[in-house]
Amino acid sequence: YYRDIDNGPQGIFLKKSPSGKIFYAKSWAYSLFAAPFVRVFGMNGFPVFHAILLLLVLLMGFAYFSLSDEPIPSLLGVLTFLFASVAWVYYVWISPDFFNMCLVFTIVFLWIYKLRAAKLPTVPGEDRPGRIKRFLLSDGSDYLAAFLAGIATFSKPPNVVLMAPLFLGAVLAKRYKKAVLIVVFFLASAVFLFGM
């Protein structure tokens, strides 16, 4: 840190132990995912990582909106979500906030994509959906959302509420095996990360 920033670390993310040792007092989920980019690109790895996260959010938002809208309104919808809020500030700020926002966005996207797609009429003669769309329409996307919810909960414990719609949706549909698997995937990531 001293080598790259030319200043000692400061701020609310650092805490001092009774022995005087300073340690990072936030979840290290963001650090874990950003580390490969920082390793390759140095301090520029953070903006590279944020650019990839931004691209993923734009692609997911576009995919969601384009289920029922034309391309231009779909793009405007996701851009409005990102830039009419404070999300763009988090993009340039080297902190876990943009990572957390992208994580929550991904979890919600994986959950609601199939709900919106189910409400749309099927077009006769429509091509078979591609591999990604088949995954998004499958139970696998809910299991991935639950696994990511475990990471999001480790990163910020109040994010545990993201499990409610995933779990309750399966229970209300009387798909109890799916509900149990959702909990298993959530616990697999959350317990592992908290345990570390």
Secondary structure per residue as TSV (DSSP state, phi and psi in degrees):
chain	resnum	aa	ss	phi	psi
A	1	Y	-	360.0	-48.4
A	2	Y	H	-60.4	-39.2
A	3	R	H	-63.5	-42.3
A	4	D	H	-88.2	-32.3
A	5	I	H	-102.9	-20.4
A	6	D	S	61.7	37.6
A	7	N	S	-164.6	150.9
A	8	G	-	-73.4	149.4
A	9	P	-	-64.8	137.9
A	10	Q	-	-140.9	165.4
A	11	G	S	118.9	-179.5
A	12	I	T	-75.8	-11.4
A	13	F	T	-80.9	-9.9
A	14	L	E	-106.8	139.5
A	15	K	E	-127.8	152.7
A	16	K	E	-108.4	128.6
A	17	S	-	-77.8	165.9
A	18	P	T	-56.4	-26.7
A	19	S	T	-82.5	-4.1
A	20	G	S	95.1	-3.0
A	21	K	-	-76.5	133.8
A	22	I	E	-91.7	135.3
A	23	F	E	-139.4	157.7
A	24	Y	E	-75.0	123.1
A	25	A	-	-105.2	26.4
A	26	K	S	-121.7	168.6
A	27	S	-	-60.1	145.7
A	28	W	S	-98.5	17.9
A	29	A	H	-62.2	-45.7
A	30	Y	H	-60.5	-45.0
A	31	S	H	-60.8	-41.0
A	32	L	H	-59.6	-45.5
A	33	F	H	-79.8	-29.3
A	34	A	H	-81.2	-23.3
A	35	A	H	-54.3	-45.3
A	36	P	H	-60.3	-35.8
A	37	F	H	-70.4	-39.5
A	38	V	H	-67.8	-35.8
A	39	R	H	-61.9	-41.4
A	40	V	H	-82.4	-43.3
A	41	F	H	-108.2	4.0
A	42	G	G	68.2	-146.2
A	43	M	G	-64.1	-19.5
A	44	N	G	-73.5	-8.9
A	45	G	H	-63.3	-31.7
A	46	F	H	-63.4	-50.7
A	47	P	H	-63.2	-33.8
A	48	V	H	-64.5	-45.6
A	49	F	H	-60.9	-44.2
A	50	H	H	-65.0	-35.3
A	51	A	H	-65.2	-39.9
A	52	I	H	-66.1	-42.2
A	53	L	H	-62.1	-42.5
A	54	L	H	-61.6	-44.0
A	55	L	H	-60.6	-43.4
A	56	L	H	-62.0	-42.3
A	57	V	H	-64.0	-42.4
A	58	L	H	-62.8	-42.6
A	59	L	H	-65.7	-42.9
A	60	M	H	-65.9	-44.5
A	61	G	H	-61.3	-42.5
A	62	F	H	-63.9	-43.2
A	63	A	H	-61.3	-40.0
A	64	Y	H	-67.3	-51.7
A	65	F	H	-66.5	-34.1
A	66	S	T	-75.6	-3.4
A	67	L	T	-60.1	-34.7
A	68	S	T	-129.8	-2.3
A	69	D	S	-118.9	164.2
A	70	E	-	-72.5	164.8
A	71	P	H	-57.9	-44.2
A	72	I	H	-65.6	-50.9
A	73	P	H	-60.6	-32.8
A	74	S	H	-63.9	-46.1
A	75	L	H	-64.1	-41.5
A	76	L	H	-63.4	-36.6
A	77	G	H	-62.1	-48.3
A	78	V	H	-72.1	-35.2
A	79	L	H	-66.2	-36.6
A	80	T	H	-64.2	-43.1
A	81	F	H	-57.3	-44.9
A	82	L	H	-76.5	-42.4
A	83	F	H	-102.5	-5.5
A	84	A	S	-96.0	5.4
A	85	S	S	-120.6	-172.0
A	86	V	T	-88.0	5.7
A	87	A	H	-57.4	-36.0
A	88	W	H	-66.8	-27.6
A	89	V	H	-67.1	-42.2
A	90	Y	H	-63.3	-29.8
A	91	Y	H	-59.1	-40.6
A	92	V	H	-92.0	-5.1
A	93	W	S	-96.3	122.4
A	94	I	-	-79.6	87.4
A	95	S	S	-157.7	169.1
A	96	P	H	-70.5	-6.5
A	97	D	H	-62.9	-43.8
A	98	F	H	-67.3	-39.9
A	99	F	H	-59.5	-46.2
A	100	N	H	-63.0	-41.9
A	101	M	H	-62.3	-43.2
A	102	C	H	-66.5	-37.0
A	103	L	H	-64.0	-47.2
A	104	V	H	-64.6	-41.7
A	105	F	H	-58.4	-44.5
A	106	T	H	-64.1	-43.5
A	107	I	H	-62.2	-46.8
A	108	V	H	-64.9	-41.2
A	109	F	H	-59.9	-47.4
A	110	L	H	-61.3	-31.0
A	111	W	H	-78.8	-47.6
A	112	I	H	-89.1	-13.8
A	113	Y	H	-57.3	-49.7
A	114	K	H	-68.6	-29.1
A	115	L	H	-66.4	-41.7
A	116	R	H	-71.5	-40.9
A	117	A	H	-62.8	-34.4
A	118	A	H	-67.8	-25.6
A	119	K	H	-83.4	-11.7
A	120	L	S	-88.0	142.8
A	121	P	-	-70.3	145.2
A	122	T	-	-82.8	142.2
A	123	V	-	-96.5	124.0
A	124	P	T	-60.2	139.0
A	125	G	T	79.5	5.2
A	126	E	-	-69.4	140.8
A	127	D	-	-59.9	153.6
A	128	R	-	-63.7	135.5
A	129	P	-	-62.4	149.8
A	130	G	-	-70.1	177.1
A	131	R	H	-59.9	-43.4
A	132	I	H	-66.3	-44.4
A	133	K	H	-65.5	-38.6
A	134	R	H	-61.0	-40.8
A	135	F	H	-63.9	-43.9
A	136	L	H	-63.5	-27.6
A	137	L	T	-90.4	-3.6
A	138	S	S	-96.1	172.5
A	139	D	H	-66.5	-24.3
A	140	G	H	-56.6	-33.7
A	141	S	H	-68.2	-32.3
A	142	D	H	-70.2	-37.3
A	143	Y	H	-67.6	-39.6
A	144	L	H	-64.7	-41.4
A	145	A	H	-60.3	-41.1
A	146	A	H	-66.0	-41.1
A	147	F	H	-61.9	-44.4
A	148	L	H	-67.0	-31.6
A	149	A	H	-64.1	-32.4
A	150	G	H	-64.0	-41.8
A	151	I	H	-66.2	-43.4
A	152	A	H	-62.8	-36.9
A	153	T	H	-68.5	-39.1
A	154	F	H	-63.6	-39.4
A	155	S	H	-70.1	-37.4
A	156	K	S	-152.6	101.6
A	157	P	G	-50.1	-34.4
A	158	P	G	-61.7	-14.8
A	159	N	G	-66.8	-3.8
A	160	V	G	-58.9	-23.2
A	161	V	G	-62.8	-18.7
A	162	L	G	-64.8	-19.5
A	163	M	H	-75.0	-25.0
A	164	A	H	-56.3	-54.4
A	165	P	H	-66.4	-33.5
A	166	L	H	-65.0	-50.2
A	167	F	H	-68.9	-50.1
A	168	L	H	-65.4	-34.2
A	169	G	H	-59.7	-42.8
A	170	A	H	-69.2	-40.6
A	171	V	H	-65.6	-45.3
A	172	L	H	-65.5	-28.6
A	173	A	T	-82.3	2.6
A	174	K	T	58.8	37.8
A	175	R	-	-109.1	76.2
A	176	Y	H	-69.4	-35.3
A	177	K	H	-62.7	-42.1
A	178	K	H	-63.2	-42.0
A	179	A	H	-60.3	-42.6
A	180	V	H	-64.9	-43.3
A	181	L	H	-64.0	-35.7
A	182	I	H	-61.1	-45.0
A	183	V	H	-64.1	-40.2
A	184	V	H	-62.5	-45.7
A	185	F	H	-64.9	-39.5
A	186	F	H	-61.3	-50.0
A	187	L	H	-65.9	-32.3
A	188	A	H	-57.7	-46.2
A	189	S	H	-80.5	-43.1
A	190	A	H	-65.2	-48.7
A	191	V	H	-65.7	-41.1
A	192	F	H	-60.4	-48.0
A	193	L	H	-68.8	-44.5
A	194	F	H	-63.8	-36.8
A	195	G	H	-66.3	-33.1
A	196	M	-	-66.7	360.0
